[in-house]
Amino acid sequence: MTAPTRACRHGARDDDDAARAPMAHVKPLRVLLADDYEANRMLQKAQLEELGYPTDAVANGEEVLRAMHARHYDVVLLDIGMPVMNGLETARRIRARKRETQPFLVAVTAGTVASDRALIRDAGFDVFIAKPAGMCDFAAALEQAYAKKTGGERLFMPGSAANDDTVQLELGTLSARLGPAADALLRRVIPVYLRELPDRTAGLRAAFDRHDTAALAQFCHGLKGASRILGATELAAMCERSEQRAYEGTMPRPDELDELLDLARRTGQELRRRLDALGA
């Protein structure tokens, strides 16, 4: 399972009026959001409403089920790590309901490793969004929800083995900040990242083999920062989790390290493709 593609189209593109309209004007959906942290709820609700979707927001899975009993929702976005009833259990209960129409389920999660994805997929989610989520993430998921609801073409549905190796890069913030200068900067920065990547991953492996948590945390920290700058947020998030655990004196399991190194390899491949597309 992978995250939805980041088309970031907030409205239709058939004519000028539609292009200026909020996405919800041309793709109406009724949306429910659940997150136990009020700040998260406020931020995500604001992002969804910026797309034109009035959003009901609750704090846990039990409140989701009560809300769904009171009214129909086309899309339900669930934080995975909620108290009382977490997102996985909530999704299972929703899917177990004998209803003619089922909502489009979106997992909003800080966990994106393969084991997390398997749990999310098996619970019945359609897609996942990795935290911290941006407007483009929500827009892409809602486009897919609308396509599924209307029986139209599915833009990119996660869970397909053919898509499991895809690495999404989030370069929108850099492009928005630098404008025309972004491509030129990427042509300079990506080769540096690719040149340093083998040494960074070799350092991670060596620190693991020595059972050196301090060195492992240091290498994770460096790779995290470099990856985040280039929009490789999935790799950055995985590095951050390993970094924090290493600071606490815990080494990753061998399969966890292999997964991190494999993601680093695939991220490097995707950055190389992006560099080639830039004509470098």
BALUMMAR-317862 format. One record per residue: z, y, x of N, C-alpha, C in turn. Coordinates in steps of 0.02 Angstrom, whole numbers, plus 32768, in hexadecimal, padded with zeros to 4 digits. Example, Ala and Ser with C-alpha at 12.3 -4.5 7.8 and 13.67 -1.06 7.14 Angstrom:
// BALUMMAR-317862
81867EE4829481867F1F826781867F5B8294 81627F90828281657FCB82AC818A80028285 
This chain:
// BALUMMAR-317862
80007FC4802B8000800080008000803E802C 7FD7806E801A7FD580AD803E7FDE80E7800F 7FE78121802C7FEE815D80027FAC81717FE4 7FAC81987FAF7F6E81AE7F917F4881DC7FC0 7F0681DC7FBA7EDF820B7FE27EF082527FCF 7EE982807FFF7F0182C47FF57EC782F37FE6 7EA782E87FAC7E6E83127F9A7E83835A7F90 7EBE83637F757EDB83A67F6B7EAE83D27F41 7E9183B57F0E7E6983DC7EE07E9483EE7EA4 7EA3842D7E9D7ED284437E697EAE84527E28 7E6F844B7E267E4984567DE97E0684357DEF 7DE184317DB87D9E84147DBB7D7184407DE5 7D3884257DF97D0A844B7E227CC684507E01 7CC384467DBF7C8484467D9C7C68848D7D93 7C9484BF7D8C7C7D85047D867CB485327D9F 7CA585727DA47CD385A17DC27D1485A77D9A 7D1085A87D577D4C85AF7D2F7D7985737D38 7D5D85377D387D8584FB7D417DA484F97D86 7D7F85117DB87D99850F7DFC7DD7853A7E03 7DDB856F7DDB7E15859C7DE07E4F85847DB4 7E4285557D877E7585407D587EA685117D7A 7EE685137D657F1584E07D7E7EFC849B7D6C 7F0C846B7D967EF484277D8E7F04840C7D48 7F3E841C7D2E7F5384007CED7F2884177CB3 7F05844E7CBB7EDA84667C857EA084377C78 7E8884167CAC7E4F83E97CA57E6483A07CA8 7EA083927CC07EB9834D7CC57F01834B7CAC 7F0983527C6A7F4E83567C4E7F7383147C54 7FB283197C677FDF82E07C6C802682F67C5C 804D82C97C40809482D77C3380BC82B77C6C 80E582DE7C8E810282C87CCE814E82C87CCA 816B82937CE681B4828C7CEE81C382817D37 81F582A47D50820982A07D978252828C7D9B 8263825F7DCA82A9824B7DD582BB824E7E1E 82F082747E2E830B82787E728354828C7E6C 837F826B7E9383C782797E8B83DD82BA7EAC 83B482D67ED983C683157EF983A883507ED2 83D2837C7EBD83BB83B47E93838883DE7EB7 839283EB7EF8836284137F1E831D83F37F1F 831C83B07F2882DC838D7F2782BB83937EE3 82E3838A7EAD82C783907E6A82A983D57E5F 82CD84087E7382B5844C7E69827384577E8E 827084417ECD8234844C7EF681F984267ED9 820383E67ECA81CC83BD7EB181B583D37E6D 81E483E67E4281D384007E0081A984407E07 81BC846B7E36819684A97E41814F849A7E59 814884687E85810684567E9D80DA843A7E65 80F7840F7E3C80D183F27E0480BE84287DD1 80EB84567DC580DD848B7D9580AB84BD7DB1 80A884C47DF2807484EE7E11802F84D07E03 802C848E7DFD7FED846D7DEB7FDF84717DA0 800E848D7D7B800584967D33802784637D07 805184377D25807184017CFF80BA84127CF1 80CB84257CB28112842A7CA1813383E67CAB 816A83E57CD0818783A57CE681CF839F7CD0 81E083677CB1822583577CA2824483377CE1 8281834A7CF282A083317D2F82E583157D20 82F382D97D3B833482B87D32834D82A07D75 838B82857D7683AD82777DB583B0822E7DC9 83A082007D9C83A481B97DAF837C818E7D7F 8379814D7D8E835081217D67836681187D1F 83A781187D1383BF81117CCF83A8814C7CA5 83A981887CC1839281C37C9D834681BF7C92 832281A07CBF82DA81967CB582CE816B7C77 82F181347C7382E781067C3A82F981287BF8 832D81507BF9834081747BBC830A81A67BA9 82F181CA7BDB82BC81FB7BCE827D81DA7BB3 826D81A07BCF8231817D7BB8823981607B72 827781527B5E8284813B7B1A827881747AE8 828381B27AFE827D81EB7AD2823582047ACB 820D81FC7B0181C882147AFE819D81ED7B2E 815C81F27B25812D81D07B51811D81FB7B8E 811881DB7BC8810381FD7C0580C781D87C22 809781FE7C3A805D81E07C5B806C81CF7CA3 809681F77CC380A581EE7D0A80F181F37D14 810D81C47D3A815481C77D4B815981C37D97 817781F77DB5818181F97DFD81CA81E87E0B 81D681B57E358219819B7E40822C819E7E8A 826281BF7E98828181B97EDA829A81717EE1 829281537F1B82A6810D7F2382F181067F2B 831281347F508358812B7F62838A814E7F35 838281487EF383B081697EC683ED813E7EB8 8428815C7EAB846281367E95845B81247E4B 848C80FF7E31848E80E87DEB845880B57DDE 841880C87DE383E080997DE183A980B57E0D 8398808F7E41836780A97E71832080A47E56 82F180BF7E7D82AC80C17E65828C807D7E5E 829C804E7E8A827F800B7E8682947FE87E45 82D47FE97E3682ED7FC87DFA82D27FEB7DBC 82CE802D7DBF82B380527D86826B803E7D78 824380397DAE81FD80257DA681F87FDF7D88 82227FB17DA082207F6D7D85822F7F6D7D3A 82607F957D2682727F977CDF823B7FB67CB5 821B7FE87CD081E380077CAB81AB7FD57CA3 819A7FB17CD781637F817CD381757F467CA6 81B57F377C9F81CA7F007C7481C77F127C2A 81C17F527C1A81BF7F677BD4817E7F4F7BB3 81847F397B76814A7F227B51812C7F5E7B2C 81067F857B5280E67FC07B36809A7FBA7B3F 80767FD57B0F802D7FD27B1380137FFB7B4E 803180357B59801D805F7B91805780667BC2 8047805F7C02807880667C37806C80A77C5C 80A180C87C75809681047C9C807C80F37CE2 805E81247D00804A81207D468088812E7D70 809C80FF7D9A80DA81057DC080CD811A7E08 80F0814F7E1C80E9816B7E5F812D81667E82 813081427EBA816C813F7EE2816D817A7F12 81A4819F7F1481AC81D77F4381E281C17F74 81CF81B47FB281FD81917FDF81F781A98026 822F81A6804A822F81B48092821B817780BA 821A813C809B820A80FF80BE81C280EC80B5 819C80E280EC815680D180E6814380978113 81748071812C816380368155814A7FFF8127 812D7FCB8144810C7F97811D813C7F7680EC 817B7F69810181AA7F4980D481B97F758098 81BE7FB780A381C97FE5806C818E7FE3803C 81527FE3805881177FE3802E81137FA48003 81267F6C802181247F2D7FFB81547F307FC0 81907F4A7FCB81C17F517F9581A77F7F7F5E 81897FB67F73816F7FE77F4381377FC87F1A 81097FA67F3B80D27F867F1880EB7F507EE8 81197F277EFF81327EF07ED581597F097E99 81777F447E9F819D7F607E66816F7F7B7E2F 812E7F837E3F80FF7F987E0C80E67FDF7E12 80F27FFF7E4B80DA80437E54808E80437E5E 806F807A7E49802780837E55801880A07E99 804080D27EAD803780F27EEE807B81077F08 807D811A7F4880BA813A7F6180A8817C7F82 80D881A97F8380D381E97FA7810C81EA7FD9 80FC81F98018812F81FC804B814F8241804D 81928242805281B58281805A81AE829A80A2 81AD82DC80AC81AD8311807981678317805A 816483188018812483197FF5810B83607FEC 80CA83687FF380AB83A97FE8808383AA7FA8 806983E47F97804383EB7F59800683BE7F58 7FE683B67F927FAB838C7F957FBC83437F85 7FF7832C7F9A800D82E87F8B801382DE7F40 8034830E7F1F803C83097ED77FF9830E7EB3 7FCE833B7ECA7F8D83437EAA7F6483037EAF 7F6582E37EEA7F3E82A57EF37F58826E7EC6 7F9B82677EC27FB882337E977FA882407E4D 7FAB827E7E387F9E828E7DF27F5582867DE1 7F2982937E107EE282867E047ED6823C7DF7 7EF882127E1E7EF181CA7E147F0E81B57DD1 7F4781D37DBF7F6681C37D7F7F3781D57D45 7F16820E7D4A7EE982237D157EAC81F57D12 7E9281E27D4C7E5981B57D4E7E6B81727D2E 7EA781597D3C7EBC811A7D1F7EC581207CD3 7EE381577CBD7EEF81627C767EAF81657C4E 7E7C81867C6A7E3E81917C467E0A815B7C52 7E1C812B7C7C7DED80F47C8A7DB581087CB7 7DBD81407CDA7D8981587D077D8C81347D4A 7D64814B7D777D63812D7DBA7DA581387DDD 7DC081047DFA7DFF810A7E1F7DF081237E65 7E0C815C7E767DFB817D7EB47E0D81537EF1 7E4981387EF17E6181107F2A7EA480F47F16 7EA480B57F017EE280987EEB7F0280707F23 7F40807E7F347F62805A7F697F6D80117F57 7F827FEB7F897F917FA57F7E7F587F777F94 7F1F7F937FA37EE77F6B7FB97EEE7F5D8003 7EE47F1E80157EEB7F0B805B7EB97F318086 7E807F4380697E4D7F6780907E657FAB80A5 7E987FC680837EAE800A80927EF1800C80B8 7F0D7FD280C77F507FD080E37F547FEF8129 7F1A7FF3814D7F1C800D81917F0D80588193 7F018076815A7EEF80BD81597F2B80E8816D 7F1E811881997F51814881AC7F3A818C8193 7F6381AC816B7F5381EE81507F6F8224817F 7F44825481907F5A828D81B87F5F82CA818B 7F9382F181937F9F832B81697F96836A8193 7F58838181967F4883BB81BF7F4083FA8196 7F4E83F681567F438430812A7F6D846C813E 7FAB846181517FD7849A81637FBC84BD81A1 7FA7849781D37F8C84B682107F4C84DC8200 7F2084BE81D77EE184DF81C77EEE851F819F 7F1F851B81707F2D855681487F4A858E8173 7F72857D81A57F9385AF81CF7F6285CF8200 7F3685A6821D7F0A85BE82527EC485CF823A 7EB285B782007E6F85C781E67E3985AC8213 7E0685D482237DCE85BC824C7DE385A58291 7E1D85BB82A97E3285A782ED7E4E856082EF 7E5A854282B57E7A850082B37E5184CB82D7 7E1084C982C97DE6849582E77DE5849B8333 7DE084D8834B7DDE84E183947E1F84CA83B4 7E5884D983927E9884C383AE7E9E847883AC 7E87845883767E8B840F83727E6183EF83A8 7E27840D83B87DFD83F183EE7E2283F18431 7E51841F84397E77842384777EB583F78476 7ED783F4843B7F1883D484377F138388842E 7EE2837284067EDD832983FA7ED18303843A 7EA5831984687E9D82F284A67EDE82ED84CF 7F06832184CE7F47831F84F17F7382EA84D2 7F7782EA848F7F9F82B7846C7F878271847E 7F458267847C7F2A822484897F36821084D2 7F33824084FF7F3F823185467F88821D8552 7FB6823D852D7FFD822F8537801681F18510 7FF181DE84DC800981AA84AF8018816784D3 7FEC814F85007FFC810E8521803E81108547 804C8147856A808B814C858F80C7814F855F 80BF8172852780F6817684F78106813184D9 80D2810C84C680DE80CA84A880F6809884DD 80DD809E851A80F68072854F81408081855D 815380C1855A819980D2856381C580B6852C 81AC80B784EF81D1809984B781DD804F84C3 81A7802D84D781AD7FE484E281DE7FD6851B 81D97FFC855282067FF1858B824E7FFE8578 825B80338552829F8042853D82BB800A8511 82907FF084E682A57FB884BC82B67F7B84E6 828B7F6C851682967F31854182D77F388569 82E97F76857C83277F8285A283637F898574 83577F898533838C7F96850283AE7FD9850F 8384800B851F839C804E85318392807B84F4 83C6808184CC83C080A9848F83B580F3849D 83D3810D84D283CA815484E28382816384F3 83638139851C831D8144852F82F0813A84F2 82FF810884CA82D680FC848F82D88138845F 831381548456831A818F842B82F181C98447 82F181D0848982CD820784A9828181FF849F 826881C284A9822081B784A0820D81BF8456 823781A78429822981B083E2822781FA83CF 8256822083EC8259826883DD8219828B83F4 8202827B843081C6829B8449818882898421 8181824984118147823383EA8149824F83A4 818582548388818D82728345817382B98344 818982E28374817583288375812A8331837F 810E830B83AE80C7831183BB809E82FB837F 80B482C6835E809082AB8324809382DB82E9 80CD82F882DF80D6832582A680A9836382AC 80A1837C82E8807683B782F3802F83A882DD 8018836B82E77FD3835982D77FCD833A8292 8001833E82697FFC83268225800382DB821D 801882B8825280248270824E806A82648234 8075827681F580B9827781DA80D6823181D0 80AC820081C480C581BC81BC80E381A381FD 80C081AD823480DB81998275811881C28286 8117820382788151822E8287818E82168261 81858203822281BE81EC81FA81DB81AB8215 81AE817E822A81C6813E824681EB81498288 81D0817682B181F2818782F0823781A582E3 823B81D082B1827B81F082A282AF81BD828C 829B818C826382CB8159824F82E48131828B 82B7811E82B782CB80F882F282F581238321 82E581638326830B81918350835381968338 835C81A082F783A081A882DC83C8816882E5 83A9813082DA83CD80F182E383DF80E6832C 83B280FB835A83C180F383A183FB812083B6 83FF815D839A8438818883A8847981678392 8475813E835E84B1811B834684BE80DA836B 849480CC839E849E809183C7847C805283AE 844E805A837E842C8020836183E4801D8377 83D17FE48393838B7FDA83A783637FC1836B 83227FD0836982F97FB3833382F07F69833E 82E27F46830782D07EFF830E828C7EFA832F 827B7EC1834E823A7EBB836E82007EC9833F 82057EB2830081CE7EBF82D181C97F0982BF 82027F2C82BE82017F7382B081DF7F9A82E9 81EF7F86832781CF7FA7835F81847F99835F 81717F5B835181297F4A834E81067F738319 81277F7E82E081097FA582AB81007FEE82C0 8133800982E2812E804E82FB80F48055832D 80F08026835C80BC8029838E807780208370 80727FF5833D80327FEB831B801D802A82F6 804E804B82D6803E808982B3802880BF82E5 804880C0831F803480F083537FEC80E28369 7FDB80A383707F96809183847F6580A8834E 7F74809A830F7F4680AD82D97F4180F882D0 7F79811A82DD7F78816382DA7F4B817F8311 7F508162834C7F24817883827EDA816D8370 7ECB813583507E868127833C7E6E815B8309 7E99816B82D97E86819C82A67E7C81E182C5 7EA781F482F47E9E823483167E5E8235833F 7E4D81FD835D7E0E81F983827DD482028353 7DD681E483187DA181ED82E77D9D823782D1 7DD8825582C77DD8829B82B47DBA82C782EC 7DCA82B683297DAF82DC83627D6482D58365 7D4B8298835A7D03828D835B7CE182B58323 7D0282B982E87CE682DF82B17CE2832982C0 7D10834182EB7D10838782FE7CDB83978333 7CBA8362834A7C85836D837B7C9E837883C1 7CDB835F83CF7CF7836884127CDA83348442 
